[in-house]
């Protein structure tokens, strides 16, 4: 039996930088996202690099200057699946148009308001019944994009509230343990 060096391994699914860039462009189009939107999402998911660095890498990959990394392509494809699940869960939400042209809906303990801005853009605002309001995303270019971004922002807010609840429970447990220690 011969042992192959890593350099001798051949993979049947070698793709060019152009193929990968085209795949990423299709996924971003499906999401209705710009490179800036993707960079924003990467930061929200914990990418520690500066937005400028992230955006430069995304644009170089989209232009085919460098191969799209497997991690970046996997993230974009995961976001497409994520959007599909969000639309499946919330796509039937009834939006009410208000007198000022904004649209509002209630999902669980959140009130979502989509406010029209200049040049056809929309601002997404969520408020939880506790008063918590997550950071507002960038203005969206259409009402449909604003609704989609509202669902992503809702998911982020729900996760943040769950993390806060877990941290508070952990702190309460730690405090109870300290109080139970014999002197």
N, C-alpha and C positions, 0 to 999 in steps of 0.2 A: 504494500500500500504506500503510495507516494503522498507526502504532505505538501500541500500547495502553500506558497507564500501568499500573503495578502495581495501583492501586486499581480499575481497570476489569476486571481478570482475574476470571473467574468459574469456580469449580471445582464440578463436579457432585457432589462427595462431601462437602458441608458437613454436619457432624453436630453435634447439640446436646450441651451439657454432660451432660445426662441420658443420652443414648444412649451417649456415651463412658464415663460412669461405670458404666452397666449392663454394657458390654463388659468393662471392667476388673474389675468384681465377678465376672463369669462366669469370667474367666481366673484370678483369685485362688482362686475356688472349685475350679476344675479342679486347681490346684496344691495345694489344701488349705492355703493360706497366709493368715495374717492380715496386716493392714497392717504390723505390727511385723516379721513375717518378710520382707516385701518390703523394708522399710527396712534390715534386717540384710544382705540380699543386695546391696542397692545400695552399702552401705558396703564389703562384701567385694569388690565389683567396682571400687572406687575413688572412689565419691562422697565428696567431701571435706567436705561440709556436716555439721553435727551431726545425730545421729539424731533429735533433737527437731524440727529444721527439716524434715528429710526426711519424718518421720512426719506433721507438720502438713500438708505439701503433699499427701501421699497421701490423708489423711483429707478434706481440702477437696475434692480431685478426686473421691473416692468419694461424697461427699455432694452432688456437683453444684454446689458453690459456685463452682468454677472449672472450665474445660475441662481434661480430662486431656491433658497434653502429648503430642504425637506421639512424643517420645522415650520417655516413661514407658510409653505403651501398647505401643510397639515392644518395649521391654525385657520387659514382662510376657508378651507373645505369644512372644517368643524363649525365655523361661523355660518356657513350656508346651511348646514344641518340644524344648527341652533335657531336660525331664522325660521326654518320650516316648522320646527317644534313650537316656537312662539306664535307663529301665525295659526297653527293648528289649535293652540290653546286659547288664543285671544282674538283671532281673526273675526269672530262673530260679535265682538263687543259693539254695543250700540253707542254711537257718538252723537251728542246733541250739539247742534250749532247754536251759539249764543248770539245776542244782538250785535255784539262788536265784531262778529265774524270768526271768533275763536270756536274751537270744538272741544268738548269736554266729555269725559267718561269716568265711570267709577269701576275699578277692578280691585276686588278684595278690600283692603283698608286704604287704598290710594285713590286720590282724585288726580286725574291727568287732564291737563289743559294744553291745547295746541293753539298758540296765538299767532295770527298772521303778522308778518313784518313786511318791510319794503322789498320790492323786486321779487315778490312771490315766495319769499322764504318764510319758514315757520319756526317758532321757538317752542321747545318741549319743556313743560314744567310738571313735576310730580310732587304731591304732598301727601304724606301719610297722616292718618287720623291722630297720631301722637304729636304732629307738628313737624316731624322730620321731613326735610326736602333734600333729595340727592342733588349733587352738582348737575347743573343744566348742561346738556350736550350742545355742541355747535348748532347754529341755525341750520335747518334742513331745507333743501331746495324745492320740496313739494309737500303737499299734504300727506301723500302716501308714504314718502320717506320719513315724515315726522311721526306718523303712526307707527311705522316699523321701529324707529329709534325710541319711541315711547315704550315699546315692549322690551327692548334691550335695557333701557334705563330702569324700567320696573324690575326686571330680573336682577340687575345690579343692586337696587335698593332692597329687594327682598333678601338677597344674600348678605348685605351689610347688616340688616336688622337681625338675621339669624346669627351672624358672627358676634354681634353685640350681646345678644341674649346668651350665647354660649360663654362669652367672656364674663358676663355678670354672674352666671351660675358658677363658673370656676372660682371667681373671686369670693363669692358667698361661701362656697365649700372650703376654700382656703382659710377664710376668716373663722368659720365654724371649727375647723381643725385646730387653729391657733388657740381659740377659746377653750377647747376641750383638753389642752395639754395641762398636766399637773404642774403645780408650782414647785 
